């Protein structure tokens, strides 16, 4: 088991906190001011990356750099995410399709061999931790304004 440095753990959680609000308001802001917001977002992403020692944030529907797509099954359409320096961890946010919910995302991880723990869910939300060496995935699903999103926080176990 690899222990992450304190800086790497702080970076992963800082990305999670910073990426969620940025991803939520991005489409509204782009409709209001078009290219100006895109340029400002790029500058903000660069500033956040510099401040977090090389961490990166995406708000363009792309997975963050280095995300282990072969090992982590995602459910829904990728909205964006973030990556900690040196591959220490990632955050990805997806929008779930109609009919998908926490159980769908949970099943995808478990079908890939992940062992679940601390799972709790209802019709509109859910939370759980999933582990398969070398990764730990903390999955949260929430509904906001009739849009259900899943947030995956991935660290190396």
N, C-alpha and C positions, 0 to 999 in steps of 0.2 A: 504494500500500500504506500503510495507516494503522498507525503504531506506537502500541501501547498504553502508557499510562503504567506505571511500575513498580507503583504502587498498584493499578491495575486488574488487572495480571497476577497480583499477589500475591492479590488478592481472588478471582479466578477459581480459583486453585489452592487457596486456603484453603477455599473453598466445596466444592471436590471432596473435600478431606480431611475436612471436617466433615460433609458430607452422607452419605457412604457408611456410617459406623457408625450414624448416626441412623436411616437408612432400614432397615438390617438388623434392628435390635432393636425397631422401632416396634410391630409387630403383637403381639409377645410381651408387651411392656410394657403395651400397652393392655388386653390380656386380663387382666392381673394387677391393675391398679388403675383401669381404666376412665377416667372423666372427670378424675380427678386428674392422670393422665399427660398427657391432652390439654391441660389448662390449663397444666401445667408446660412442655410442649413449645412451646406458643404463647409463653410467656414466654422460653424459651430461644431460639426463633426470633427474637423481637424483640431480645433481647440480642445475638445473633450479628449481626443486621442492623445494629444500632447500632455494634458494635465494628468491623465491616468497612465502615463508611462508607456504609451504605445497601444493602448486599447482602441478598438474601432467600433463605430456604430453605423448601422445601415437603416435607412428609412425608405428604401426604394423597392421593397419587395424581394430583395436578394438576401441570401443567407450570409451571415458574417464570415469573414475570412477564416479558413481552416476548420469550419464546422464539419464534424465527422458524419457526413450524410449516409455512409454505408452502415454505421453502427447505431444511429439514433433515428428511429422511424417517426416522422412528423405527420400529423393529421391536419388537413386544412391548407389554405393558401397562405404562403409566407408573406407577412407584412414587413418584416425587418428584424433587426436584432443587434447584438453586439458581441465583441470578442475581447477577452482579456489578453494581456501581453503573453507572448511565448506559449500560446495554446493552453493556458491554464484553465480556461472555461469559456462558455458561450451562453448567450441568452437569445432565444428566438421566439417571436410572437407570430401566431397564425390566426386567421379567421376561419372558423369552422363552417362547413356547408350545412344547409338545412338538414335536420335530422341527426347530425353529428352532435355528440355531447362528450362529457368527461369519460363515460364508459367506452366510447369509441377510441379515444386517445389512449386510455388505459389498456384496452385490449391490444392495440397496435404495439405498445411497449412490451406487454407480457408475452405476446406471440413471438416477439423477437428474443425472448429469453430473460427479460428483466424481471427481477423479483420485487414485488410491491410491498410497501410498509406505510403505516400512518395514512391510509386512504380513507377519505371521507367525501361524500358527494350527495347532491340532490339533483333535481331536474334542471336547475339553472347554474350550478357551479360544482366545483370539485377541487380536491387537493390530494396529492400523494407523492411519495418518494419511491423511485425505482432504481435498482442497482443491478448492474452487470459489469463485472470487471472489464475495463478500467474506469467505467463511468458511473456517476450518480446523476440522476435526472429528477429534479423537483418540478412537477407538473401542476399548474393551476389553470382552471377553466372558470371563466366568469361571463355573465351576460350583462351587457350594458346597452340600453336603447335597442333591445331585440337583436343585437349582434353578439354572437358568442365567440369568444377568443380563447385560445390556449397559449400559455406562456411556459416555455421550457427553459429552465436554468440548469445547465449541464456543467459538471465539474469532473475532473479526474479523481477517481476514488483512491 
